[in-house]
Amino acid sequence: MNLIVPPEFLDSGGLNVREFVTAILFGAMMTDDLSDLSDVAAFYDELGKKTLSAWEDEYKTHDDVQTACHIVGHTNCVLDLACGYGRVSLALAELGCEVYGLDISPVLIADAKADSNHLKNLHYSVGDMRELPYEESFFDKVLCFWASFAHLIKEGDQLACLNEIYRVLKPEGYCFMVLMDPSHEFWQTLLSQSDSRVVFPQYYKAHPPIFVHNEETLKDLVGKTSFEKFELERRTMNHSKRLVMHLYKR
Ligand SMILES: C[S@@+](CC[C@H](N)C(=O)[O-])C[C@H]1O[C@@H](n2cnc3c(N)ncnc32)[C@H](O)[C@@H]1O
């Protein structure tokens, strides 16, 4: 069993016994309940910026960046969750707000940092979207592009992530999350071969499994979180159909 002591305990200048026991129990709970995602990190480490940027080329990225900039507007502080090599974070930081990019792949974060040394308002970290290294009520907005959430295939992992997004959002905060459109023929074919909503795409070797949500499964999931309001929308983004989730903290 690995133990994780949440940073807020360590930053407080010392632990009393009660805090120490709570920290140990918290650490045990987090590490034992969550899945090992090292295969996902290794997959993206191997792809690196070169392959990912070829998949989602400049033309498509331009569309995502426009959407992101429109959402962020005059926002002060935004999290690009599962930011990859930073194609969205970089454009947002150029708008002038404080941008935090977090990704589980050290290689992609290194690629992202290499492109952004000149920007003091862009902060990258290697980390896990189920255990965010930020204080509560830190962000005005959280964005999660290109179906990154689909890598969480267990409900416990998905809830951990949504609860973390809720925790780090300020009151009146908003999260924009892009998922794949389950009605697309590609996902329909894979779903027909699976007895659950977990599928195994074959378009690249060793692709990690993906969870394909639809409106009903998302409604059930979000109903188990603290989000007071959410909306779902099918929309065409970067020339593909997507299912978009809007989450609001009150
Ligand atoms: C398809 S890429 C999208 C990257 C980025 N959002 C974009 O639009 O360019 C999916 C990303 O999710 C990241 N990822 C997967 N699971 C993660 C986790 N548990 N925590 C943080 N990042 C994760 C991967 O490393 C990868 O960079």
PDBQT file of the ligand as one rigid body, heavy atoms in Angstrom, charges set to zero:
ROOT
HETATM    1  C1  LIG A 301      -6.155  12.588 -26.360  1.00  0.00    +0.000 C 
HETATM    2  S1  LIG A 301      -5.023  13.339 -25.286  1.00  0.00    +0.000 S 
HETATM    3  C2  LIG A 301      -5.665  14.990 -25.180  1.00  0.00    +0.000 C 
HETATM    4  C3  LIG A 301      -4.675  15.998 -24.684  1.00  0.00    +0.000 C 
HETATM    5  C4  LIG A 301      -5.181  17.445 -24.606  1.00  0.00    +0.000 C 
HETATM    6  N1  LIG A 301      -6.359  17.560 -23.775  1.00  0.00    +0.000 N 
HETATM    7  C5  LIG A 301      -5.456  18.010 -25.975  1.00  0.00    +0.000 C 
HETATM    8  O1  LIG A 301      -6.603  18.354 -26.274  1.00  0.00    +0.000 OA
HETATM    9  O2  LIG A 301      -4.493  18.131 -26.759  1.00  0.00    +0.000 OA
HETATM   10  C6  LIG A 301      -5.480  12.639 -23.714  1.00  0.00    +0.000 C 
HETATM   11  C7  LIG A 301      -4.593  13.119 -22.586  1.00  0.00    +0.000 C 
HETATM   12  O3  LIG A 301      -5.105  12.667 -21.336  1.00  0.00    +0.000 OA
HETATM   13  C8  LIG A 301      -3.998  12.447 -20.491  1.00  0.00    +0.000 C 
HETATM   14  N2  LIG A 301      -4.450  11.635 -19.346  1.00  0.00    +0.000 N 
HETATM   15  C9  LIG A 301      -5.007  10.414 -19.380  1.00  0.00    +0.000 A 
HETATM   16  N3  LIG A 301      -5.321  10.016 -18.137  1.00  0.00    +0.000 NA
HETATM   17  C10 LIG A 301      -4.951  11.016 -17.297  1.00  0.00    +0.000 A 
HETATM   18  C11 LIG A 301      -5.017  11.208 -15.887  1.00  0.00    +0.000 A 
HETATM   19  N4  LIG A 301      -5.524  10.272 -15.068  1.00  0.00    +0.000 N 
HETATM   20  N5  LIG A 301      -4.580  12.362 -15.369  1.00  0.00    +0.000 NA
HETATM   21  C12 LIG A 301      -4.042  13.321 -16.173  1.00  0.00    +0.000 A 
HETATM   22  N6  LIG A 301      -3.936  13.183 -17.516  1.00  0.00    +0.000 NA
HETATM   23  C13 LIG A 301      -4.394  12.053 -18.078  1.00  0.00    +0.000 A 
HETATM   24  C14 LIG A 301      -3.007  11.761 -21.409  1.00  0.00    +0.000 C 
HETATM   25  O4  LIG A 301      -1.691  11.739 -20.923  1.00  0.00    +0.000 OA
HETATM   26  C15 LIG A 301      -3.166  12.609 -22.678  1.00  0.00    +0.000 C 
HETATM   27  O5  LIG A 301      -2.289  13.689 -22.708  1.00  0.00    +0.000 OA
ENDROOT
TORSDOF 0
